[in-house]
């Protein structure tokens, strides 16, 4: 009896679960870019594109929702799908309360291109925006997520990234909200932050090249930043000063 139940589980549950993971294809699902402010331009603008495909055998009616995880206050973003282009203040293509009811309809095998335009106004900083896709009939289930991560640097900070002869360093330093690591060891697998009492107060696992790190929840003060490999061996220890921003 147990064998029969296991057989039914693998026969019915697993194929259904596999199909549920393939309701939508996003290419690419993650976009990361690092840009340098161009002085000749009045404002920095970047257009990023994701191709969205319906791999199923049925028509999909899609809604998307834009969520800004972080970005400088001055930055704005807007989305364009196959139906319309939306101003920065619109965060979804399906919000009946606001009078927006424009689902993207995709036939089996059909694709469309989703464009995210970032308006950065020459303000350096880091931004991360996620776009979640759902079916109109199943609003509680996310079937795809597109991630856009952009770092905009001024010429001085860009030179730090490009100079491979410099030692690892934290910048900007002092840190107000987020920070980068320039010239970090290639085998860095974890970042630990310690306060002056030697207590670990924050950890970032699996850092990636050009990532930025949130420090807004750290009180003002001096911190040590330890860069560790996959075995927990300390590769570098850096000093970081955390300050609150005062305009």
Protein Blocks (a to p, Z undefined) as FASTA:
>chain_A
ZZmmmmmmmmmmmmmmmmmmmmbccddfbdcddddddfkbmbdcdddddddddfbfbdcd
dddddddfbdcfkbccddddfkbccdfklcbfbdfknopacdddddehiacdddddddek
lpacddddddddddfklmmbcfbdcddddddddfklmmmmmmmmbccdddddddfkbccd
ehiafklcbdcdddfkopafbdcehiaehiacdfklpccdddddddddfkopafbdcddd
dddddZZ
